[in-house]
Amino acid sequence: MPEETPGFDEKPEVPADAASDDAEPKAADSSTEGEAAPAGDAQGTALLAQLDQARTALNERTADLQRLQAEYQNYRRRVERDRITVKEIAVASLLTELLPTLDDIGRAREHGELVGGFKSVAESLETVAAKMGLQQFGKEGEPFDPTVHEALMHSYAPDVTETTCVAILQPGYRIGERTIRPARVAVAEPQPGAAPKSESAEGETPSDKDADAPDKG
């Protein structure tokens, strides 16, 4: 019999299947590392897409907000303009109703009847009307303007060179640039066929003056 060497143990036999199992985890690890990079890229792309969507939504909401602000400002301006217009119409309506009373006060002043307590009340009323923006217009001698004058009487006069207001029958009234009653006037026009004074003076020559002068001696 062969002699056995003391302390020598035989290695156990390793099955072939066990070696292959040990190699598989390494292969699996290498495949996992290869798939990690594509997964990270996909996640980053998704985040960028979400960021773009958020930016687009923010821009749309900002545009909507700016549009709403512009519409609100336009609405405020319209309301303010309408408020002023309504106020002007109301004031004009009130003052129009007071015009006959103001005419009576003017006639009383012309006839010297504006005295005592009646004078104080009349002046207070005129002051209030002026504070509300009422302005009187119309003077004798000013050129006739059909946009602010109403001619009730017509005549010819040799001393006018254009259609002129020669008498104010009723004064006109305005509020700002708005005329609430035209001035009612009597107008005079130049005599038909009469030459203006300036032309007759320029057309007169020294010989004409000598002809008109009486003979001396």
HELIX and SHEET records of a PDB file:
HELIX    1   1 ALA A   16  GLU A  110  1                                  95    
HELIX    2   2 GLY A  116  LYS A  131  1                                  16    
HELIX    3   3 LYS A  197  GLY A  203  1                                   7    
HELIX    4   4 PRO A  206  ASP A  212  1                                   7    
SHEET    1   A 3 LEU A 134  PHE A 137  0                                        
SHEET    2   A 3 GLY A 172  ILE A 175 -1                                        
SHEET    3   A 3 ARG A 178  ARG A 181 -1                                        
SHEET    1   B 3 HIS A 149  ALA A 157  0                                        
SHEET    2   B 3 ALA A 183  PRO A 190  1                                        
SHEET    3   B 3 THR A 164  GLN A 170 -1                                        
END                                                                             
